[in-house]
């Protein structure tokens, strides 16, 4: 039997390839399905099942396209009622895959259809648990994402279901079973996930706070629901796409790969009210960009930030990318349901400038320069990291405007005052600055290198460090 984790760092998401005797199951596939098809062909095997652990909120699954291309059956557990053909497996049902067996374990809590898949090898030994968002390494799935679909159920009620699922279905399993979760650290589907992406179930029983043997249901509900931040705004739209269906990936890709001259690009931007999304490196963007474009660099947590910061998932998008990376950008946009890309600027920003069109810049200074300015005058420093990052340690006197909530809070920044903006390393601060610039805030100066650079410099005063895990 072959088990391979296909991990995507941008989404902190794990899809899985399971093969036994030339039959394959793909668990929680990403939107672009050709790699799975190619791998199956290379191994001379056939994809029999597409196993979905639940209706995903943080990405659009590739289940529909993969089933169409391979002839595989889409499998959900109980309570799933999507708008397409699928097989609804019963709790405790056993699916056959070559010489292996896959037992369906209905584990409601994260969502009401959440299901884990327990795999026994060809010798009958239970060896692997594909736990979806029910059980992570170091955490469990947050119980507040499915409330709209779950009707009258509250997050506390869902947490109660999750407590029962873990104790009745998961914790009684053998300690030597390997847990393969759907996400790792960085995903918004949990709050304390480990950087490790697999572990023995026995280790999780010892170390995962939510699996404490002496934990009461009331204690579990309180701990699991404590400190949950609002989920990214695109989550509900992704859930609906996973339930109701979506446009085929090939069509989305073809539309987005339309190359445009500067004149056409400018006209389409005006006619369609399209967002100009510039995915280049932050400092390259600072040195020159098309006015009113926003920068979300492809070399970072690109897709989640797009989903968090662009309110309308159907918003028309025009791309400015590094040379040759436009298809990569399109793939990563489609993973979170942003299928509205209608073209890209051929030749990039240089073509725009060569056409004699106007460009803009954002001032970016080094930490050393900032240090000199602080010594001579009082300035406003804006820290756009997450709240807990800021509370853990920050520049003395800095104010916190988390990038996550810029759409709700941006009016709290005085547009007539100069602000020096930083994040941890420079990625998020340029996103912040570009969005604010497009909204008419012209007095923002980026601090290249971010808080990491400030710490390394050592000449700018910061608050005493507080361990993030102790912050309430």
C-alpha positions in Angstrom: 0.0 0.0 0.0 1.2 3.5 -0.9 0.3 6.6 1.2 1.6 10.0 0.1 0.8 13.4 1.5 0.6 16.2 -1.1 1.1 19.3 1.1 0.5 22.8 -0.1 2.3 25.3 2.1 0.3 28.4 0.9 -2.9 26.9 2.2 -1.3 24.7 4.9 -3.4 21.9 3.3 -2.7 18.2 3.0 -4.3 16.2 0.2 -3.5 12.4 0.1 -2.8 9.7 -2.5 -3.7 6.2 -1.3 -3.0 3.2 -3.5 -3.5 -0.5 -3.1 -3.2 -3.1 -5.9 -3.5 -0.5 -8.7 -6.6 1.1 -7.2 -6.4 4.7 -5.9 -8.3 7.0 -3.5 -7.5 10.7 -3.5 -8.5 12.4 -0.2 -9.4 16.1 -0.2 -7.9 17.0 -3.6 -6.9 20.6 -4.6 -8.6 22.4 -7.5 -6.1 21.5 -10.2 -6.4 17.8 -10.7 -3.9 17.0 -13.5 -1.1 16.1 -11.1 -3.3 13.3 -9.6 -4.1 12.0 -13.0 -0.5 12.1 -14.1 0.6 10.2 -11.0 -2.0 7.6 -11.4 -1.0 7.0 -15.1 2.6 6.8 -14.1 1.8 4.1 -11.5 -0.4 2.2 -13.9 -3.3 2.6 -11.5 -6.9 3.8 -11.6 -8.5 6.4 -9.4 -11.5 4.6 -7.8 -12.6 7.1 -5.1 -12.4 10.8 -4.3 -12.9 10.9 -0.6 -14.1 14.2 0.9 -13.8 14.6 4.7 -16.2 17.5 4.7 -17.3 20.6 2.8 -14.1 22.6 2.9 -14.2 26.3 3.7 -10.7 27.4 3.1 -10.2 26.0 -0.4 -12.2 24.8 -3.4 -11.8 21.0 -3.7 -11.0 19.4 -7.0 -13.5 16.6 -6.4 -15.8 17.5 -9.4 -13.2 17.8 -12.0 -11.2 14.8 -10.8 -14.3 12.6 -10.8 -15.2 13.7 -14.4 -11.6 13.1 -15.7 -11.0 9.8 -14.0 -14.5 8.2 -13.6 -13.9 8.0 -9.8 -16.8 8.1 -7.3 -17.1 11.1 -5.0 -17.6 9.8 -1.4 -19.0 11.8 1.5 -20.0 10.6 4.9 -23.5 11.1 6.5 -25.3 14.4 6.5 -23.7 15.6 3.2 -26.2 16.6 0.6 -24.3 18.3 -2.3 -25.9 19.3 -5.6 -24.1 16.7 -7.7 -23.8 12.9 -8.0 -22.0 11.3 -5.1 -22.0 8.3 -2.9 -23.2 8.9 0.7 -21.4 6.4 2.9 -22.9 5.2 6.2 -21.1 5.4 9.5 -19.1 2.3 10.0 -19.3 1.3 6.3 -16.2 -0.3 4.8 -15.0 0.6 1.3 -12.6 -1.7 -0.6 -9.6 -0.3 -2.3 -7.5 -3.1 -3.9 -6.4 -5.2 -0.9 -7.0 -2.4 1.6 -10.1 -1.5 3.5 -11.4 2.0 4.3 -13.7 2.4 7.3 -16.0 5.4 7.4 -16.1 7.1 10.8 -18.7 9.9 11.0 -17.2 12.5 13.3 -19.5 15.6 13.4 -18.4 18.7 15.2 -16.2 20.8 12.9 -19.1 20.4 10.5 -22.0 18.1 10.7 -20.9 16.0 7.7 -17.3 15.7 8.9 -16.0 12.2 8.4 -12.7 10.5 9.0 -11.4 7.5 7.0 -9.6 4.7 8.8 -7.4 2.6 6.6 -6.4 -1.0 7.1 -3.6 -2.5 5.0 -3.6 -5.6 3.0 -2.9 -7.7 6.1 -5.9 -6.2 7.9 -3.8 -3.9 10.2 -5.3 -0.5 11.0 -2.5 1.8 10.0 -3.8 5.3 9.0 -6.5 7.8 9.9 -7.3 10.5 7.4 -8.8 12.9 9.9 -9.8 15.9 7.8 -10.5 18.9 10.0 -11.7 16.7 12.9 -8.3 16.1 14.4 -5.1 18.1 13.6 -1.6 17.7 15.0 -1.8 19.7 18.2 -5.4 20.8 17.8 -8.9 20.0 16.6 -11.1 21.7 14.0 -12.8 24.9 15.0 -16.6 24.4 15.6 -17.8 27.8 14.4 -17.5 27.6 10.6 -20.5 25.5 9.8 -23.1 27.4 11.8 -25.0 28.8 8.8 -25.3 25.4 7.2 -26.0 23.7 10.5 -29.1 25.8 11.1 -29.9 26.5 14.7 -26.7 24.8 16.0 -24.3 27.1 17.9 -20.6 26.8 18.0 -20.9 25.5 21.6 -23.3 22.8 20.4 -21.0 21.8 17.5 -18.1 21.7 20.0 -20.1 19.2 22.1 -20.6 17.0 19.1 -16.9 17.2 18.4 -16.1 16.1 22.0 -18.2 13.1 21.5 -16.8 12.3 18.1 -13.2 12.4 19.4 -13.9 10.3 22.5 -16.2 7.7 20.9 -14.6 7.3 17.4 -11.0 8.5 17.5 -9.5 8.1 21.0 -10.3 4.4 21.3 -8.2 3.6 18.2 -4.7 2.1 18.5 -1.8 4.4 19.5 0.3 3.2 16.5 -2.1 4.5 13.9 -0.7 7.5 11.9 -2.9 10.6 11.8 -3.0 12.4 8.4 -4.9 15.7 8.9 -6.2 18.1 6.3 -4.2 21.1 7.6 -1.1 22.2 9.5 0.2 25.4 11.1 -1.0 28.5 9.3 -4.5 27.3 8.5 -7.4 29.3 9.8 -9.4 26.1 10.3 -7.8 25.7 13.8 -5.9 27.8 16.3 -3.0 25.8 17.8 -1.9 23.5 15.0 1.6 22.1 15.0 4.2 22.6 12.2 4.3 18.8 12.0 1.9 17.5 9.4 1.6 13.8 10.6 1.9 12.0 14.0 1.1 8.9 15.8 -2.3 8.9 17.4 -0.7 7.8 20.7 1.4 11.0 20.7 -1.6 13.1 20.1 -3.4 11.5 23.0 -0.5 12.6 25.2 0.2 16.1 23.8 -3.0 17.4 22.2 -4.8 19.6 24.7 -8.2 18.6 23.2 -7.6 14.9 23.8 -6.9 15.0 27.5 -8.3 11.8 29.1 -9.7 13.7 32.1 -11.3 16.5 30.2 -15.0 17.1 30.8 -17.3 18.1 27.9 -17.8 21.5 29.5 -14.0 22.0 29.7 -13.6 20.9 26.1 -16.3 23.3 24.9 -14.8 26.2 26.8 -11.2 25.6 25.6 -12.1 24.8 21.9 -14.3 27.9 21.5 -12.0 30.3 23.4 -10.1 32.9 21.4 -11.5 32.0 18.0 -10.9 34.9 15.6 -13.5 35.7 12.8 -12.8 33.4 9.9 -11.6 34.8 6.6 -14.4 36.4 4.6 -14.1 34.0 1.6 -14.8 30.9 3.7 -18.6 30.8 3.2 -18.3 31.3 -0.6 -15.9 28.4 -0.8 -18.3 26.2 1.2 -21.0 27.0 -1.3 -18.8 26.2 -4.3 -17.9 22.9 -2.8 -21.6 22.1 -2.2 -23.2 23.4 -5.3 -20.4 23.1 -7.9 -18.2 25.4 -9.9 -16.8 26.2 -13.3 -14.3 23.7 -14.7 -10.7 24.6 -13.9 -9.6 24.4 -17.6 -12.1 27.1 -18.5 -11.1 29.4 -15.7 -7.4 29.0 -16.7 -8.1 29.6 -20.4 -10.0 32.9 -19.6 -7.3 34.1 -17.2 -4.5 33.4 -19.6 -5.6 36.1 -22.0 -2.6 38.3 -22.7 -3.3 42.0 -22.9 -1.4 45.0 -24.3 -1.2 48.1 -22.0 -4.0 49.8 -24.0 -6.3 46.8 -23.8 -5.4 46.3 -20.1 -6.2 49.9 -19.2 -9.5 49.8 -21.1 -10.7 46.5 -19.6 -9.7 47.7 -16.1 -11.9 50.8 -16.6 -14.8 49.1 -18.4 -15.1 46.1 -16.0 -14.2 47.8 -12.7 -11.5 45.1 -12.4 -9.1 45.0 -9.5 -5.5 45.2 -10.7 -3.6 42.5 -8.7 0.1 42.9 -8.8 1.8 39.7 -7.5 5.5 40.7 -7.7 7.9 40.9 -4.8 7.0 43.7 -2.4 10.1 45.9 -2.9 9.8 45.5 -6.7 6.2 46.7 -6.4 7.3 49.6 -4.2 9.7 50.9 -6.9 6.9 51.1 -9.5 3.3 49.9 -10.1 0.2 50.8 -12.0 -1.8 53.4 -10.0 -4.5 51.9 -7.8 -3.2 48.3 -8.1 -2.8 46.2 -5.0 0.2 44.0 -4.1 -0.2 40.5 -2.8 3.1 38.7 -3.6 2.9 35.2 -5.0 5.8 34.2 -2.8 3.9 34.1 0.4 0.5 33.1 1.8 -0.9 34.4 -1.4 -4.3 32.6 -1.8 -5.5 33.1 1.9 -4.6 36.8 1.8 -6.5 37.2 -1.5 -9.5 35.5 0.0 -9.3 37.6 3.2 -8.8 41.0 1.6 -10.8 41.0 -1.7 -14.4 41.0 -0.4 -16.1 39.8 -3.6 -15.1 36.3 -4.7 -16.6 37.1 -8.2 -14.7 40.4 -8.6 -13.1 40.7 -12.0 -9.3 40.6 -11.7 -6.5 41.7 -14.0 -3.0 40.5 -13.2 0.5 42.0 -13.2 3.0 39.2 -12.6 6.7 38.4 -12.8 7.5 37.1 -16.2 6.2 33.6 -16.8 4.3 33.2 -13.5 0.8 34.2 -14.6 -0.4 30.6 -14.8 0.9 29.9 -11.4 -1.0 32.9 -10.0 -4.2 31.7 -11.8 -3.9 28.2 -10.3 -3.5 29.6 -6.8 -6.4 32.0 -7.2 -8.7 29.2 -8.3 -7.8 27.2 -5.2 -9.8 29.7 -3.1 -12.6 30.2 -5.7 -11.4 33.5 -7.3 -12.3 32.5 -10.8 -12.9 36.0 -12.1 -9.4 36.7 -13.7 -10.0 38.0 -17.2 -6.4 38.6 -18.3 -2.9 39.7 -17.6 -0.5 42.5 -18.7 1.8 41.0 -21.3 5.3 42.2 -20.7 4.5 43.3 -17.2 5.1 46.7 -15.7 8.0 47.4 -18.2 5.5 47.2 -21.1 3.3 49.6 -19.2 6.1 52.1 -18.8 7.3 51.6 -22.4 3.8 52.6 -23.5 4.2 55.9 -21.7 1.6 55.2 -19.1 1.6 56.6 -15.6 3.1 54.6 -12.8 3.2 55.1 -9.0 5.7 54.4 -6.2 5.6 53.7 -2.4 8.5 55.0 -0.3 10.3 52.2 1.5 13.1 52.8 4.0 15.6 50.7 5.8 15.5 50.0 9.5 18.7 51.9 9.9 17.0 55.0 8.3 14.0 54.5 10.6 16.3 54.4 13.6 17.8 57.8 12.7 14.4 59.4 12.2 13.1 58.1 15.5 16.1 59.7 17.3 15.3 63.1 15.8 11.5 63.3 15.9 8.2 61.8 17.1 6.6 59.6 14.5 3.6 57.3 14.0 4.5 53.6 13.6 1.8 51.3 12.4 2.2 47.6 13.1 0.0 45.5 10.8 0.8 42.1 12.3 -1.9 40.0 14.0 -3.1 41.0 17.4 -1.2 38.3 19.3 2.1 39.0 17.4 1.7 42.7 18.5 0.9 41.8 22.1 3.9 39.4 22.2 6.4 42.1 21.4 6.2 45.4 19.5 8.0 48.7 18.9 7.4 51.1 21.8 4.6 53.5 20.9 3.5 51.6 17.8 -0.2 51.2 17.1 -1.7 47.9 15.9 -3.9 47.8 12.7 -3.9 44.1 11.7 -3.9 43.6 8.0 -6.6 40.9 8.5 -9.2 43.6 9.3 -8.1 46.5 7.0 -11.4 46.6 5.2 -13.3 47.2 8.5 -10.7 49.4 10.3 -8.9 51.5 7.6 -10.8 54.7 8.4 -9.2 54.7 11.8 -5.9 55.8 10.3 -5.4 59.6 9.9 -4.9 60.2 6.2 -3.4 63.6 6.9 -0.5 62.2 9.0 2.6 60.4 7.9 2.8 56.8 9.1 5.7 54.3 9.1 4.3 50.8 8.4 5.8 47.4 9.2 4.8 43.8 9.6 7.1 40.8 10.5 9.2 40.8 7.4 7.8 43.2 4.7 5.2 41.0 2.9 2.1 42.1 4.8 3.1 45.8 5.2 3.3 46.2 1.4 -0.1 44.7 1.0 -1.4 47.1 3.6 0.3 50.1 2.0 -0.9 49.2 -1.5 -4.5 48.9 -0.4 -4.4 52.1 1.5 -2.7 53.9 -1.4 -5.5 52.8 -3.7 -7.9 54.4 -1.2 -6.2 57.7 -1.3 -3.8 57.4 1.7 -0.6 58.8 0.3 1.4 59.4 3.5 2.4 55.8 4.3 6.1 54.8 4.3 7.1 51.1 4.3 9.7 49.8 6.7 11.7 47.2 4.7 12.6 44.1 6.7 9.8 44.6 9.2 9.9 43.7 12.8 12.5 41.1 12.2 14.8 43.7 10.9 14.0 46.0 13.8 15.0 43.3 16.3 18.2 42.5 14.4 19.1 46.2 14.3 18.7 46.5 18.1 18.6 50.3 18.3 14.9 50.8 18.3 13.1 50.3 21.6 10.6 47.4 21.8 8.4 46.1 24.6 9.3 43.1 26.8 8.6 39.7 25.1 5.5 37.8 26.2 5.2 34.2 25.0 2.3 34.1 22.5 0.9 30.9 24.0 0.3 32.7 27.3 -1.6 35.7 25.9 -5.3 35.7 26.7 
